[in-house]
Amino acid sequence: MKTANDLRQEILAQVADYYLVAHQNQAFVPGESRINYAGRVYDATELQNLVGAALDFWLTAGPETEQFEEALRDFIGVREVIPVNSGSSANLVAISALCSKQLRHGLRPGDEVIVPAASFPTTVNPILQNQLVPVFVDSCLGNYNLDPNFLEEALSDKTRAVVFAHTLGNPADMDAIMSFINQHNLFLVEDTCDALGSKWGGKLVGTYGHIATLSFYPAHHITMGEGGAAYTRSRRLAKIARSIRDWGRDCWCGYDNPIDGKCGIRFEREVPGMPGFYDHRYFYTEVGYNLKLTDLQAAIGLAQMKKLASFITSRKANFAYLFENLKQFEEHLILPSWHEKADPSWFALPILVRDDALFSRHDLTRFLEENNVETRTLFAGNLLKQPAYKEIKHRVIGDLPVSDFIMRAAFFIGVYPGLSREKLDYMIDTFNSFFKQL
Ligand SMILES: Cc1ncc(COP(=O)(O)O)c(C=O)c1O
């Protein structure tokens, strides 16, 4: 009779065959095949890992999640990684952790948080959810990051934190930002959802602030479908973040759950204000959620982690190739710029249509889309112009002209590792055709 392991090996071998027949890349037909701005890049290993995890049937966060946590920790070189179910959840966990009552000097309702107006919505939403007050500043033209020149003006006696994303993988000016953070003793949350592998001054972004976040949605540097992580060098913040992720419970047991708990006194815990003992697993010190990852996702993530270094190389090469070939259109378009200390692991290539161009963003993106080159606007543009944010409590510094310009004229195209040289050339040809017909 076949053992479980024999059967498993047979199934996984069949999955590899299935990948070859059903998933391996279809031929690219210029003009007919769609060139997405991003997408999953995977081989049989991702499918085999997923099926393997399904056969194990752990389902929730378990051994695969623990291994993924370790792989990510090693890559970033950070002490604590807290896997969660999305980048948005990672931002919620990160900012909520800074609001913990367990931190004597944590953030409190009414405290102000400086954030760029041109942000991804769920970078800002946890600020609102925690009753903090966002103070919106403008971004840099062409660089799309928080403009540090506005930081001093944004400062008040209520300012306690700065939160921002390294936009599309382009590192923000960490020298200016860290000097402001240190001078005023503020918290810093770095949203690196689009910037896994980006460096400033040779050091990975996300390792500058108190806590940082990642997304593993398919558009991002690695994917597991849905998924994300918060990471920090602080053991204390990590314990709080895990608790917020895991219903708010105080217990820090993982999936390998010893009878008396990792604390050793699971059933002999005293709850303040309650006579006798209470099971530590059901002892809550945070107002939490359930934002856990599943082992099915983590198993895919483990295969992706092995490809991460080559993904980053490929993103940089694709960006460089497109950038060089789009320079000829700079009379009409503003191409992205980055600081000499920045080494971006690009998420995408952002473009601004100049105000004096003879065409609008709509004209250009419509042409690209009709020719099967996918585009995206730079997320929400100026968040304050979006209906959901009309009535939020906030402060704003200046008129946000760059954020408005981004909203009016910016879009981005892909640089992800799934773009072959043939596809990149087709993208450039499509730009050429647009400018020829002007
Ligand atoms: C900068 C930034 N932050 C946060 C997120 C949210 O990540 P998720 O889609 O995994 O919730 C995204 C999503 O693309 C993002 O680009």
Ligand as a Chemical Component Dictionary entry (heavy atoms), coordinates in Angstrom:
data_LIG
# 
_chem_comp.id                   LIG 
_chem_comp.type                 NON-POLYMER 
_chem_comp.pdbx_formal_charge   0 
_chem_comp.three_letter_code    LIG 
# 
loop_
_chem_comp_atom.comp_id 
_chem_comp_atom.atom_id 
_chem_comp_atom.alt_atom_id 
_chem_comp_atom.type_symbol 
_chem_comp_atom.charge 
_chem_comp_atom.model_Cartn_x 
_chem_comp_atom.model_Cartn_y 
_chem_comp_atom.model_Cartn_z 
_chem_comp_atom.pdbx_ordinal 
LIG C1 C1 C 0 1.647  52.096 -0.282 1  
LIG C2 C2 C 0 0.616  51.059 0.014  2  
LIG N1 N1 N 0 0.241  50.853 1.281  3  
LIG C3 C3 C 0 -0.685 49.927 1.598  4  
LIG C4 C4 C 0 -1.266 49.142 0.647  5  
LIG C5 C5 C 0 -2.306 48.138 1.036  6  
LIG O1 O1 O 0 -1.897 46.812 0.838  7  
LIG P1 P1 P 0 -2.998 45.664 0.684  8  
LIG O2 O2 O 0 -3.603 45.795 -0.668 9  
LIG O3 O3 O 0 -2.229 44.388 0.852  10 
LIG O4 O4 O 0 -4.001 45.858 1.769  11 
LIG C6 C6 C 0 -0.918 49.319 -0.688 12 
LIG C7 C7 C 0 -1.580 48.487 -1.707 13 
LIG O5 O5 O 0 -1.283 48.368 -2.834 14 
LIG C8 C8 C 0 0.041  50.303 -1.024 15 
LIG O6 O6 O 0 0.412  50.505 -2.292 16 
# 
loop_
_chem_comp_bond.comp_id 
_chem_comp_bond.atom_id_1 
_chem_comp_bond.atom_id_2 
_chem_comp_bond.value_order 
_chem_comp_bond.pdbx_ordinal 
LIG C1 C2 SING 1  
LIG C2 N1 SING 2  
LIG C2 C8 DOUB 3  
LIG N1 C3 DOUB 4  
LIG C3 C4 SING 5  
LIG C4 C5 SING 6  
LIG C4 C6 DOUB 7  
LIG C5 O1 SING 8  
LIG O1 P1 SING 9  
LIG P1 O2 DOUB 10 
LIG P1 O3 SING 11 
LIG P1 O4 SING 12 
LIG C6 C7 SING 13 
LIG C6 C8 SING 14 
LIG C7 O5 DOUB 15 
LIG C8 O6 SING 16 
# 
